Each structure stands twice: as structure tokens, then as C-alpha cells.
Amino acid sequence: MLKTNSKQVKEALKAHVLEHFTKDYGWDSDDTIANLKDQMKAFDYLPTAYAGGVEMAQGGTFLVYYGEQREFLETLLEQTEDESNKYSNDKVFKTYVHLIARTVAELVEA
């Protein structure tokens, strides 16, 4: 099982976030970072980019269903099904939201 702060996991999370800011998702530009930063303008009222990432993840910008989030984390962290099933849906959701928010903040602040 991989750690959430490993380079491999962080790179996969960046790809996952940025894939939601492509032309396939309705953006006009090919610049996924610029698209993400443009979306983050809607969250300027929040104190941090991390808080904006939380709002985006909880609001449905990324994966919405617990099953999708569990499957994503299972693959991302190279967990077995038994390892994945140790966690409640609430824990899966909170972990997914945190990882997405952390990644959004890292991308926006870079």
C-alpha cells in the first residue's frame, strides 16, 4: 500500500484533478492549470486554496459517489479490496476530499 504523500500518489492526484479541466469537461482552453485557476476564482471568498478545493470536491466537481471514490483510492494507493473495505464510506469521502483539496492547493499555488 502506498502512502498518500508519496511522489507517485501526488503525481497521480495531479493528473486526476487536471483531467477535470480539459476540453472534454467543457473548457475552451487546453491549459488545464489556467482552467483550474479560473474555476478557483469562484472561491475567492474562502481563506485558502485548500478550502476552495474542499468546496470543489464536496460540490461534485470530481468523483461524487462513495463507490467511485473508494475504487479510485484503492487503485491510487494500491490497496487490496480487504484493505479498502476496512474504511467506512465517511472515511473514504473525507480522505478523498482532503487529497483533492491538497492537490488543488498545490497546483494553484505553484
C-alpha positions as a Markdown table, in Angstrom:
| # | Residue | x | y | z |
|---|---|---|---|---|
| 1 | Met | 0.0 | 0.0 | 0.0 |
| 2 | Leu | 1.3 | 3.4 | -0.9 |
| 3 | Lys | 1.4 | 6.5 | 1.4 |
| 4 | Thr | -0.7 | 9.5 | 0.4 |
| 5 | Asn | 2.3 | 11.7 | 0.4 |
| 6 | Ser | 4.5 | 9.6 | -1.9 |
| 7 | Lys | 5.6 | 11.2 | -5.1 |
| 8 | Gln | 3.7 | 8.6 | -7.2 |
| 9 | Val | 0.5 | 9.3 | -5.4 |
| 10 | Lys | 0.9 | 13.0 | -5.7 |
| 11 | Glu | 1.6 | 12.8 | -9.4 |
| 12 | Ala | -1.5 | 10.6 | -10.0 |
| 13 | Leu | -3.6 | 13.0 | -7.9 |
| 14 | Lys | -2.4 | 16.0 | -10.0 |
| 15 | Ala | -3.4 | 14.1 | -13.2 |
| 16 | His | -6.8 | 13.2 | -11.7 |
| 17 | Val | -7.5 | 16.8 | -10.8 |
| 18 | Leu | -6.3 | 18.3 | -14.1 |
| 19 | Glu | -8.3 | 15.8 | -16.2 |
| 20 | His | -11.4 | 17.6 | -15.0 |
| 21 | Phe | -10.2 | 20.8 | -16.5 |
| 22 | Thr | -9.9 | 19.7 | -20.1 |
| 23 | Lys | -11.9 | 20.4 | -23.2 |
| 24 | Asp | -13.6 | 17.0 | -22.6 |
| 25 | Tyr | -15.2 | 18.7 | -19.5 |
| 26 | Gly | -16.3 | 21.8 | -21.4 |
| 27 | Trp | -13.3 | 24.1 | -21.0 |
| 28 | Asp | -12.3 | 26.2 | -24.1 |
| 29 | Ser | -8.6 | 26.2 | -23.3 |
| 30 | Asp | -6.0 | 23.4 | -23.4 |
| 31 | Asp | -4.2 | 24.9 | -20.4 |
| 32 | Thr | -5.6 | 22.8 | -17.6 |
| 33 | Ile | -3.8 | 24.8 | -14.9 |
| 34 | Ala | -5.2 | 28.1 | -16.2 |
| 35 | Asn | -8.7 | 26.5 | -16.3 |
| 36 | Leu | -8.3 | 25.3 | -12.7 |
| 37 | Lys | -7.2 | 28.8 | -11.6 |
| 38 | Asp | -10.2 | 30.3 | -13.4 |
| 39 | Gln | -12.5 | 27.9 | -11.6 |
| 40 | Met | -10.9 | 28.8 | -8.3 |
| 41 | Lys | -12.0 | 32.5 | -8.8 |
| 42 | Ala | -15.4 | 31.3 | -7.8 |
| 43 | Phe | -14.0 | 30.5 | -4.3 |
| 44 | Asp | -12.1 | 33.8 | -3.8 |
| 45 | Tyr | -14.3 | 34.4 | -0.7 |
| 46 | Leu | -12.7 | 31.4 | 1.0 |
| 47 | Pro | -9.5 | 32.0 | 3.1 |
| 48 | Thr | -7.3 | 29.4 | 1.3 |
| 49 | Ala | -6.9 | 27.5 | -1.9 |
| 50 | Tyr | -7.3 | 24.3 | 0.2 |
| 51 | Ala | -10.7 | 25.5 | 1.3 |
| 52 | Gly | -11.7 | 26.1 | -2.3 |
| 53 | Gly | -10.5 | 22.6 | -3.1 |
| 54 | Val | -12.7 | 21.2 | -0.3 |
| 55 | Glu | -15.7 | 23.0 | -1.7 |
| 56 | Met | -15.0 | 21.7 | -5.2 |
| 57 | Ala | -14.6 | 18.1 | -4.1 |
| 58 | Gln | -17.7 | 18.2 | -1.8 |
| 59 | Gly | -19.7 | 20.0 | -4.5 |
| 60 | Gly | -19.3 | 17.4 | -7.2 |
| 61 | Thr | -16.5 | 18.8 | -9.4 |
| 62 | Phe | -14.7 | 15.4 | -9.1 |
| 63 | Leu | -15.9 | 12.0 | -8.2 |
| 64 | Val | -19.3 | 12.1 | -6.4 |
| 65 | Tyr | -20.2 | 8.6 | -5.3 |
| 66 | Tyr | -18.6 | 6.7 | -2.4 |
| 67 | Gly | -18.1 | 3.6 | -4.6 |
| 68 | Glu | -16.2 | 5.7 | -7.2 |
| 69 | Gln | -14.1 | 7.4 | -4.5 |
| 70 | Arg | -13.3 | 4.0 | -2.9 |
| 71 | Glu | -12.3 | 2.4 | -6.2 |
| 72 | Phe | -10.2 | 5.4 | -7.0 |
| 73 | Leu | -8.4 | 5.4 | -3.7 |
| 74 | Glu | -8.0 | 1.6 | -3.8 |
| 75 | Thr | -6.2 | 1.9 | -7.2 |
| 76 | Leu | -4.3 | 5.1 | -6.3 |
| 77 | Leu | -2.9 | 3.6 | -3.0 |
| 78 | Glu | -2.6 | 0.1 | -4.4 |
| 79 | Gln | -4.8 | -1.3 | -1.7 |
| 80 | Thr | -6.3 | -4.7 | -1.7 |
| 81 | Glu | -10.1 | -5.0 | -1.5 |
| 82 | Asp | -9.8 | -6.1 | 2.1 |
| 83 | Glu | -7.6 | -3.1 | 2.9 |
| 84 | Ser | -10.1 | -0.7 | 1.2 |
| 85 | Asn | -13.1 | -2.3 | 2.9 |
| 86 | Lys | -11.7 | -1.5 | 6.4 |
| 87 | Tyr | -12.7 | 2.1 | 5.9 |
| 88 | Ser | -16.2 | 3.5 | 6.2 |
| 89 | Asn | -17.8 | 5.5 | 3.4 |
| 90 | Asp | -17.4 | 8.6 | 5.6 |
| 91 | Lys | -13.6 | 7.9 | 6.0 |
| 92 | Val | -13.3 | 7.3 | 2.2 |
| 93 | Phe | -15.1 | 10.6 | 1.5 |
| 94 | Lys | -13.1 | 12.6 | 3.9 |
| 95 | Thr | -9.8 | 11.1 | 2.7 |
| 96 | Tyr | -10.8 | 11.8 | -1.0 |
| 97 | Val | -11.8 | 15.3 | -0.3 |
| 98 | His | -8.6 | 16.0 | 1.7 |
| 99 | Leu | -6.4 | 14.6 | -1.1 |
| 100 | Ile | -8.2 | 16.6 | -3.8 |
| 101 | Ala | -8.1 | 19.8 | -1.8 |
| 102 | Arg | -4.4 | 19.4 | -1.0 |
| 103 | Thr | -3.7 | 18.8 | -4.7 |
| 104 | Val | -5.8 | 21.7 | -5.9 |
| 105 | Ala | -4.0 | 24.0 | -3.4 |
| 106 | Glu | -0.6 | 22.7 | -4.6 |
| 107 | Leu | -1.5 | 23.2 | -8.2 |
| 108 | Val | -2.9 | 26.7 | -7.8 |
| 109 | Glu | -0.2 | 28.0 | -5.5 |
| 110 | Ala | 2.7 | 26.6 | -7.7 |
